[in-house]
Amino acid sequence: MARELESRVPLAIISTTTRSFIDLELGEAARHFKHIYSSLVDLAIAGKPPTVFQEVASRLGLDCGRILHIGDCPEMDVTNVLAAGWQAFHFDKKTPRDQLIASLREVIN
């Protein structure tokens, strides 16, 4: 899915962990992402409150309403994202993966 999306829109990661752990966790997959942010290291903000998303939008020079965030945490990745003015897609790990991907394709298209 990342390959399919990266040809259409710039992809970014926002994580609450350290930058070095993000790099370790992503490995070769990092090449799919144009921007990678550690809220803790890059933005000096713990967690992912709405201000994290507003700051990232500002750094990217994008209107918050034009950004779709995909995440698995209902509070940080949906509630806080919506409060920041972004669009949100909840990637619920309990939902079968093929069903999630189909739903995400509908949202994107």
N, CA, C and O atoms as a GROMACS GRO file, in nm:
protein
  436
    1MET      N    1   0.082  -0.119   0.000
    1MET     CA    2   0.000   0.000   0.000
    1MET      C    3   0.087   0.126   0.000
    1MET      O    4   0.054   0.224  -0.066
    2ALA      N    5   0.199   0.124   0.074
    2ALA     CA    6   0.288   0.241   0.080
    2ALA      C    7   0.339   0.276  -0.059
    2ALA      O    8   0.343   0.393  -0.096
    3ARG      N    9   0.379   0.175  -0.136
    3ARG     CA   10   0.429   0.201  -0.273
    3ARG      C   11   0.322   0.264  -0.359
    3ARG      O   12   0.348   0.358  -0.434
    4GLU      N   13   0.200   0.214  -0.346
    4GLU     CA   14   0.089   0.267  -0.424
    4GLU      C   15   0.062   0.413  -0.387
    4GLU      O   16   0.037   0.496  -0.475
    5LEU      N   17   0.066   0.444  -0.258
    5LEU     CA   18   0.038   0.580  -0.213
    5LEU      C   19   0.151   0.678  -0.242
    5LEU      O   20   0.126   0.792  -0.281
    6GLU      N   21   0.276   0.633  -0.225
    6GLU     CA   22   0.388   0.725  -0.239
    6GLU      C   23   0.398   0.785  -0.379
    6GLU      O   24   0.458   0.891  -0.397
    7SER      N   25   0.341   0.717  -0.478
    7SER     CA   26   0.345   0.772  -0.613
    7SER      C   27   0.239   0.882  -0.631
    7SER      O   28   0.244   0.959  -0.727
    8ARG      N   29   0.143   0.887  -0.539
    8ARG     CA   30   0.034   0.984  -0.549
    8ARG      C   31   0.047   1.102  -0.453
    8ARG      O   32   0.012   1.215  -0.488
    9VAL      N   33   0.097   1.075  -0.332
    9VAL     CA   34   0.106   1.179  -0.230
    9VAL      C   35   0.234   1.158  -0.147
    9VAL      O   36   0.282   1.046  -0.136
   10PRO      N   37   0.288   1.265  -0.090
   10PRO     CA   38   0.405   1.247  -0.002
   10PRO      C   39   0.361   1.180   0.128
   10PRO      O   40   0.262   1.220   0.189
   11LEU      N   41   0.436   1.080   0.170
   11LEU     CA   42   0.404   1.008   0.293
   11LEU      C   43   0.493   1.055   0.406
   11LEU      O   44   0.610   1.088   0.386
   12ALA      N   45   0.436   1.059   0.526
   12ALA     CA   46   0.511   1.101   0.644
   12ALA      C   47   0.477   1.009   0.760
   12ALA      O   48   0.372   0.946   0.763
   13ILE      N   49   0.568   1.003   0.855
   13ILE     CA   50   0.546   0.928   0.978
   13ILE      C   51   0.562   1.026   1.093
   13ILE      O   52   0.653   1.108   1.095
   14ILE      N   53   0.470   1.016   1.189
   14ILE     CA   54   0.480   1.091   1.313
   14ILE      C   55   0.473   0.988   1.424
   14ILE      O   56   0.374   0.915   1.436
   15SER      N   57   0.577   0.981   1.505
   15SER     CA   58   0.583   0.882   1.612
   15SER      C   59   0.617   0.949   1.745
   15SER      O   60   0.679   1.055   1.748
   16THR      N   61   0.574   0.885   1.853
   16THR     CA   62   0.604   0.937   1.986
   16THR      C   63   0.736   0.886   2.039
   16THR      O   64   0.780   0.929   2.146
   17THR      N   65   0.801   0.797   1.969
   17THR     CA   66   0.926   0.739   2.016
   17THR      C   67   1.045   0.821   1.968
   17THR      O   68   1.028   0.921   1.898
   18THR      N   69   1.164   0.781   2.005
   18THR     CA   70   1.284   0.855   1.966
   18THR      C   71   1.315   0.834   1.818
   18THR      O   72   1.271   0.737   1.757
   19ARG      N   73   1.389   0.926   1.764
   19ARG     CA   74   1.425   0.920   1.622
   19ARG      C   75   1.509   0.795   1.592
   19ARG      O   76   1.490   0.731   1.488
   20SER      N   77   1.600   0.761   1.681
   20SER     CA   78   1.685   0.644   1.657
   20SER      C   79   1.603   0.515   1.657
   20SER      O   80   1.633   0.423   1.581
   21PHE      N   81   1.500   0.508   1.741
   21PHE     CA   82   1.416   0.389   1.741
   21PHE      C   83   1.330   0.383   1.616
   21PHE      O   84   1.308   0.275   1.560
   22ILE      N   85   1.281   0.498   1.571
   22ILE     CA   86   1.204   0.503   1.446
   22ILE      C   87   1.289   0.448   1.332
   22ILE      O   88   1.244   0.364   1.254
   23ASP      N   89   1.414   0.496   1.322
   23ASP     CA   90   1.504   0.452   1.216
   23ASP      C   91   1.528   0.301   1.225
   23ASP      O   92   1.528   0.232   1.123
   24LEU      N   93   1.548   0.251   1.345
   24LEU     CA   94   1.570   0.108   1.365
   24LEU      C   95   1.446   0.028   1.327
   24LEU      O   96   1.456  -0.075   1.260
   25GLU      N   97   1.331   0.074   1.370
   25GLU     CA   98   1.205   0.004   1.344
   25GLU      C   99   1.169   0.003   1.196
   25GLU      O  100   1.122  -0.099   1.144
   26LEU      N  101   1.191   0.114   1.128
   26LEU     CA  102   1.155   0.123   0.985
   26LEU      C  103   1.253   0.049   0.895
   26LEU      O  104   1.213  -0.016   0.799
   27GLY      N  105   1.380   0.060   0.926
   27GLY     CA  106   1.480  -0.003   0.839
   27GLY      C  107   1.467   0.046   0.696
   27GLY      O  108   1.458   0.166   0.672
   28GLU      N  109   1.466  -0.048   0.601
   28GLU     CA  110   1.456  -0.014   0.458
   28GLU      C  111   1.324   0.052   0.421
   28GLU      O  112   1.317   0.122   0.320
   29ALA      N  113   1.219   0.030   0.499
   29ALA     CA  114   1.088   0.089   0.469
   29ALA      C  115   1.092   0.242   0.478
   29ALA      O  116   1.003   0.308   0.424
   30ALA      N  117   1.191   0.298   0.544
   30ALA     CA  118   1.202   0.444   0.558
   30ALA      C  119   1.206   0.513   0.422
   30ALA      O  120   1.167   0.629   0.411
   31ARG      N  121   1.253   0.443   0.320
   31ARG     CA  122   1.265   0.505   0.186
   31ARG      C  123   1.129   0.542   0.127
   31ARG      O  124   1.123   0.621   0.033
   32HIS      N  125   1.020   0.485   0.179
   32HIS     CA  126   0.886   0.516   0.129
   32HIS      C  127   0.833   0.648   0.184
   32HIS      O  128   0.733   0.700   0.134
   33PHE      N  129   0.898   0.702   0.286
   33PHE     CA  130   0.846   0.820   0.354
   33PHE      C  131   0.931   0.943   0.328
   33PHE      O  132   1.052   0.943   0.348
   34LYS      N  133   0.864   1.048   0.284
   34LYS     CA  134   0.934   1.172   0.252
   34LYS      C  135   0.970   1.250   0.378
   34LYS      O  136   1.071   1.321   0.381
   35HIS      N  137   0.888   1.236   0.483
   35HIS     CA  138   0.910   1.307   0.609
   35HIS      C  139   0.891   1.210   0.724
   35HIS      O  140   0.798   1.130   0.724
   36ILE      N  141   0.980   1.217   0.822
   36ILE     CA  142   0.970   1.134   0.942
   36ILE      C  143   0.992   1.224   1.063
   36ILE      O  144   1.095   1.292   1.073
   37TYR      N  145   0.895   1.223   1.154
   37TYR     CA  146   0.904   1.308   1.272
   37TYR      C  147   0.892   1.225   1.400
   37TYR      O  148   0.806   1.138   1.411
   38SER      N  149   0.978   1.254   1.494
   38SER     CA  150   0.965   1.206   1.631
   38SER      C  151   0.908   1.324   1.708
   38SER      O  152   0.971   1.429   1.717
   39SER      N  153   0.789   1.307   1.765
   39SER     CA  154   0.730   1.419   1.840
   39SER      C  155   0.822   1.459   1.954
   39SER      O  156   0.834   1.576   1.988
   40LEU      N  157   0.886   1.361   2.013
   40LEU     CA  158   0.975   1.383   2.127
   40LEU      C  159   1.104   1.454   2.086
   40LEU      O  160   1.141   1.554   2.149
   41VAL      N  161   1.172   1.405   1.984
   41VAL     CA  162   1.302   1.459   1.945
   41VAL      C  163   1.289   1.578   1.850
   41VAL      O  164   1.348   1.684   1.876
   42ASP      N  165   1.214   1.564   1.743
   42ASP     CA  166   1.207   1.668   1.640
   42ASP      C  167   1.120   1.786   1.680
   42ASP      O  168   1.146   1.900   1.639
   43LEU      N  169   1.015   1.760   1.760
   43LEU     CA  170   0.921   1.866   1.795
   43LEU      C  171   0.925   1.906   1.943
   43LEU      O  172   0.863   2.004   1.982
   44ALA      N  173   0.998   1.829   2.024
   44ALA     CA  174   1.009   1.853   2.168
   44ALA      C  175   0.872   1.855   2.238
   44ALA      O  176   0.847   1.935   2.328
   45ILE      N  177   0.784   1.763   2.193
   45ILE     CA  178   0.651   1.750   2.252
   45ILE      C  179   0.630   1.603   2.285
   45ILE      O  180   0.646   1.516   2.200
   46ALA      N  181   0.593   1.575   2.410
   46ALA     CA  182   0.567   1.437   2.449
   46ALA      C  183   0.430   1.394   2.399
   46ALA      O  184   0.334   1.470   2.406
   47GLY      N  185   0.421   1.272   2.350
   47GLY     CA  186   0.294   1.219   2.300
   47GLY      C  187   0.256   1.280   2.166
   47GLY      O  188   0.340   1.333   2.094
   48LYS      N  189   0.127   1.270   2.135
   48LYS     CA  190   0.078   1.328   2.010
   48LYS      C  191  -0.049   1.408   2.037
   48LYS      O  192  -0.157   1.369   1.993
   49PRO      N  193  -0.036   1.520   2.109
   49PRO     CA  194  -0.152   1.607   2.126
   49PRO      C  195  -0.180   1.679   1.994
   49PRO      O  196  -0.098   1.672   1.902
   50PRO      N  197  -0.293   1.748   1.983
   50PRO     CA  198  -0.324   1.819   1.858
   50PRO      C  199  -0.214   1.913   1.811
   50PRO      O  200  -0.197   1.932   1.691
   51THR      N  201  -0.139   1.971   1.903
   51THR     CA  202  -0.033   2.065   1.863
   51THR      C  203   0.076   1.998   1.780
   51THR      O  204   0.139   2.064   1.698
   52VAL      N  205   0.098   1.869   1.798
   52VAL     CA  206   0.196   1.796   1.716
   52VAL      C  207   0.153   1.800   1.570
   52VAL      O  208   0.234   1.828   1.482
   53PHE      N  209   0.028   1.770   1.546
   53PHE     CA  210  -0.022   1.765   1.409
   53PHE      C  211  -0.026   1.904   1.346
   53PHE      O  212   0.002   1.919   1.227
   54GLN      N  213  -0.060   2.004   1.425
   54GLN     CA  214  -0.060   2.141   1.374
   54GLN      C  215   0.083   2.184   1.338
   54GLN      O  216   0.103   2.250   1.236
   55GLU      N  217   0.180   2.148   1.420
   55GLU     CA  218   0.320   2.183   1.393
   55GLU      C  219   0.371   2.112   1.268
   55GLU      O  220   0.440   2.173   1.186
   56VAL      N  221   0.337   1.986   1.253
   56VAL     CA  222   0.381   1.912   1.133
   56VAL      C  223   0.319   1.975   1.008
   56VAL      O  224   0.388   1.994   0.908
   57ALA      N  225   0.191   2.008   1.013
   57ALA     CA  226   0.127   2.073   0.898
   57ALA      C  227   0.198   2.203   0.864
   57ALA      O  228   0.219   2.234   0.747
   58SER      N  229   0.233   2.280   0.966
   58SER     CA  230   0.304   2.406   0.945
   58SER      C  231   0.440   2.382   0.880
   58SER      O  232   0.477   2.453   0.786
   59ARG      N  233   0.514   2.283   0.930
   59ARG     CA  234   0.645   2.252   0.873
   59ARG      C  235   0.636   2.204   0.729
   59ARG      O  236   0.726   2.227   0.648
   60LEU      N  237   0.527   2.135   0.698
   60LEU     CA  238   0.507   2.085   0.562
   60LEU      C  239   0.447   2.191   0.470
   60LEU      O  240   0.444   2.174   0.348
   61GLY      N  241   0.398   2.299   0.529
   61GLY     CA  242   0.335   2.404   0.450
   61GLY      C  243   0.202   2.362   0.392
   61GLY      O  244   0.164   2.403   0.282
   62LEU      N  245   0.129   2.278   0.467
   62LEU     CA  246   0.001   2.226   0.420
   62LEU      C  247  -0.113   2.270   0.510
   62LEU      O  248  -0.096   2.288   0.631
   63ASP      N  249  -0.229   2.288   0.450
   63ASP     CA  250  -0.351   2.315   0.525
   63ASP      C  251  -0.392   2.187   0.599
   63ASP      O  252  -0.396   2.080   0.538
   64CYS      N  253  -0.422   2.197   0.727
   64CYS     CA  254  -0.457   2.080   0.807
   64CYS      C  255  -0.570   1.996   0.745
   64CYS      O  256  -0.566   1.874   0.752
   65GLY      N  257  -0.667   2.060   0.686
   65GLY     CA  258  -0.782   1.990   0.629
   65GLY      C  259  -0.749   1.905   0.507
   65GLY      O  260  -0.831   1.824   0.464
   66ARG      N  261  -0.629   1.922   0.452
   66ARG     CA  262  -0.589   1.844   0.333
   66ARG      C  263  -0.503   1.723   0.367
   66ARG      O  264  -0.454   1.654   0.278
   67ILE      N  265  -0.486   1.698   0.497
   67ILE     CA  266  -0.398   1.588   0.540
   67ILE      C  267  -0.479   1.475   0.599
   67ILE      O  268  -0.568   1.497   0.682
   68LEU      N  269  -0.448   1.354   0.558
   68LEU     CA  270  -0.510   1.233   0.613
   68LEU      C  271  -0.407   1.162   0.698
   68LEU      O  272  -0.298   1.129   0.652
   69HIS      N  273  -0.442   1.138   0.823
   69HIS     CA  274  -0.355   1.064   0.916
   69HIS      C  275  -0.411   0.924   0.934
   69HIS      O  276  -0.531   0.907   0.958
   70ILE      N  277  -0.326   0.825   0.923
   70ILE     CA  278  -0.365   0.686   0.942
   70ILE      C  279  -0.294   0.637   1.067
   70ILE      O  280  -0.172   0.642   1.076
   71GLY      N  281  -0.371   0.590   1.165
   71GLY     CA  282  -0.309   0.546   1.289
   71GLY      C  283  -0.395   0.445   1.362
   71GLY      O  284  -0.513   0.428   1.334
   72ASP      N  285  -0.332   0.378   1.459
   72ASP     CA  286  -0.400   0.270   1.529
   72ASP      C  287  -0.446   0.305   1.671
   72ASP      O  288  -0.515   0.224   1.733
   73CYS      N  289  -0.412   0.421   1.723
   73CYS     CA  290  -0.452   0.460   1.857
   73CYS      C  291  -0.573   0.554   1.851
   73CYS      O  292  -0.563   0.664   1.796
   74PRO      N  293  -0.686   0.511   1.906
   74PRO     CA  294  -0.807   0.595   1.897
   74PRO      C  295  -0.789   0.738   1.951
   74PRO      O  296  -0.838   0.833   1.891
   75GLU      N  297  -0.718   0.753   2.062
   75GLU     CA  298  -0.702   0.888   2.118
   75GLU      C  299  -0.600   0.971   2.039
   75GLU      O  300  -0.633   1.078   1.988
   76MET      N  301  -0.478   0.921   2.030
   76MET     CA  302  -0.372   1.001   1.965
   76MET      C  303  -0.390   1.013   1.815
   76MET      O  304  -0.362   1.118   1.757
   77ASP      N  305  -0.437   0.906   1.750
   77ASP     CA  306  -0.440   0.902   1.604
   77ASP      C  307  -0.576   0.935   1.543
   77ASP      O  308  -0.589   0.945   1.421
   78VAL      N  309  -0.677   0.951   1.627
   78VAL     CA  310  -0.808   0.990   1.574
   78VAL      C  311  -0.856   1.115   1.646
   78VAL      O  312  -0.871   1.220   1.583
   79THR      N  313  -0.882   1.107   1.775
   79THR     CA  314  -0.935   1.221   1.850
   79THR      C  315  -0.845   1.344   1.838
   79THR      O  316  -0.893   1.453   1.806
   80ASN      N  317  -0.715   1.328   1.864
   80ASN     CA  318  -0.624   1.441   1.858
   80ASN      C  319  -0.602   1.492   1.716
   80ASN      O  320  -0.583   1.612   1.694
   81VAL      N  321  -0.604   1.401   1.622
   81VAL     CA  322  -0.588   1.438   1.480
   81VAL      C  323  -0.707   1.523   1.435
   81VAL      O  324  -0.690   1.628   1.372
   82LEU      N  325  -0.827   1.478   1.468
   82LEU     CA  326  -0.947   1.554   1.431
   82LEU      C  327  -0.949   1.690   1.500
   82LEU      O  328  -0.991   1.789   1.441
   83ALA      N  329  -0.904   1.695   1.626
   83ALA     CA  330  -0.898   1.822   1.700
   83ALA      C  331  -0.801   1.920   1.635
   83ALA      O  332  -0.818   2.041   1.645
   84ALA      N  333  -0.699   1.866   1.567
   84ALA     CA  334  -0.601   1.950   1.497
   84ALA      C  335  -0.652   1.996   1.360
   84ALA      O  336  -0.589   2.079   1.295
   85GLY      N  337  -0.765   1.942   1.318
   85GLY     CA  338  -0.822   1.981   1.188
   85GLY      C  339  -0.785   1.890   1.074
   85GLY      O  340  -0.822   1.916   0.959
   86TRP      N  341  -0.713   1.781   1.103
   86TRP     CA  342  -0.677   1.685   1.000
   86TRP      C  343  -0.792   1.587   0.979
   86TRP      O  344  -0.888   1.585   1.056
   87GLN      N  345  -0.782   1.506   0.875
   87GLN     CA  346  -0.871   1.393   0.854
   87GLN      C  347  -0.804   1.271   0.918
   87GLN      O  348  -0.682   1.264   0.925
   88ALA      N  349  -0.885   1.176   0.964
   88ALA     CA  350  -0.827   1.060   1.033
   88ALA      C  351  -0.887   0.930   0.982
   88ALA      O  352  -1.005   0.923   0.949
   89PHE      N  353  -0.802   0.829   0.976
   89PHE     CA  354  -0.845   0.693   0.944
   89PHE      C  355  -0.792   0.602   1.054
   89PHE      O  356  -0.672   0.594   1.076
   90HIS      N  357  -0.884   0.535   1.124
   90HIS     CA  358  -0.844   0.446   1.233
   90HIS      C  359  -0.809   0.308   1.177
   90HIS      O  360  -0.895   0.237   1.124
   91PHE      N  361  -0.683   0.272   1.188
   91PHE     CA  362  -0.633   0.143   1.142
   91PHE      C  363  -0.646   0.046   1.259
   91PHE      O  364  -0.549   0.018   1.329
   92ASP      N  365  -0.767  -0.006   1.278
   92ASP     CA  366  -0.798  -0.094   1.390
   92ASP      C  367  -0.740  -0.232   1.366
   92ASP      O  368  -0.779  -0.301   1.272
   93LYS      N  369  -0.646  -0.270   1.451
   93LYS     CA  370  -0.574  -0.397   1.432
   93LYS      C  371  -0.665  -0.519   1.448
   93LYS      O  372  -0.628  -0.630   1.411
   94LYS      N  373  -0.784  -0.500   1.504
   94LYS     CA  374  -0.878  -0.611   1.522
   94LYS      C  375  -0.954  -0.642   1.392
   94LYS      O  376  -1.011  -0.749   1.377
   95THR      N  377  -0.953  -0.547   1.301
   95THR     CA  378  -1.023  -0.563   1.174
   95THR      C  379  -0.932  -0.640   1.078
   95THR      O  380  -0.812  -0.613   1.072
   96PRO      N  381  -0.987  -0.735   1.003
   96PRO     CA  382  -0.904  -0.808   0.904
   96PRO      C  383  -0.832  -0.710   0.810
   96PRO      O  384  -0.891  -0.613   0.763
   97ARG      N  385  -0.707  -0.738   0.783
   97ARG     CA  386  -0.622  -0.648   0.704
   97ARG      C  387  -0.679  -0.616   0.566
   97ARG      O  388  -0.674  -0.501   0.523
   98ASP      N  389  -0.734  -0.716   0.496
   98ASP     CA  390  -0.789  -0.688   0.364
   98ASP      C  391  -0.908  -0.594   0.371
   98ASP      O  392  -0.929  -0.512   0.281
   99GLN      N  393  -0.986  -0.604   0.477
   99GLN     CA  394  -1.101  -0.515   0.497
   99GLN      C  395  -1.052  -0.372   0.527
   99GLN      O  396  -1.109  -0.274   0.478
  100LEU      N  397  -0.947  -0.360   0.608
  100LEU     CA  398  -0.890  -0.229   0.637
  100LEU      C  399  -0.837  -0.162   0.511
  100LEU      O  400  -0.863  -0.044   0.487
  101ILE      N  401  -0.764  -0.237   0.432
  101ILE     CA  402  -0.707  -0.183   0.309
  101ILE      C  403  -0.818  -0.139   0.213
  101ILE      O  404  -0.807  -0.034   0.150
  102ALA      N  405  -0.923  -0.218   0.202
  102ALA     CA  406  -1.036  -0.181   0.116
  102ALA      C  407  -1.101  -0.052   0.165
  102ALA      O  408  -1.134   0.036   0.085
  103SER      N  409  -1.120  -0.040   0.297
  103SER     CA  410  -1.179   0.082   0.354
  103SER      C  411  -1.088   0.203   0.331
  103SER      O  412  -1.136   0.312   0.299
  104LEU      N  413  -0.959   0.183   0.348
  104LEU     CA  414  -0.864   0.292   0.326
  104LEU      C  415  -0.865   0.336   0.180
  104LEU      O  416  -0.859   0.456   0.151
  105ARG      N  417  -0.872   0.242   0.089
  105ARG     CA  418  -0.880   0.277  -0.054
  105ARG      C  419  -1.003   0.362  -0.084
  105ARG      O  420  -0.996   0.457  -0.162
  106GLU      N  421  -1.115   0.329  -0.022
  106GLU     CA  422  -1.237   0.409  -0.041
  106GLU      C  423  -1.218   0.552   0.010
  106GLU      O  424  -1.259   0.647  -0.056
  107VAL      N  425  -1.156   0.565   0.126
  107VAL     CA  426  -1.133   0.699   0.184
  107VAL      C  427  -1.041   0.781   0.094
  107VAL      O  428  -1.067   0.898   0.069
  108ILE      N  429  -0.936   0.719   0.045
  108ILE     CA  430  -0.838   0.791  -0.036
  108ILE      C  431  -0.895   0.829  -0.172
  108ILE      O  432  -0.868   0.938  -0.223
  109ASN      N  433  -0.973   0.740  -0.231
  109ASN     CA  434  -1.029   0.769  -0.362
  109ASN      C  435  -1.151   0.857  -0.349
  109ASN      O  436  -1.212   0.893  -0.450
   0.00000   0.00000   0.00000
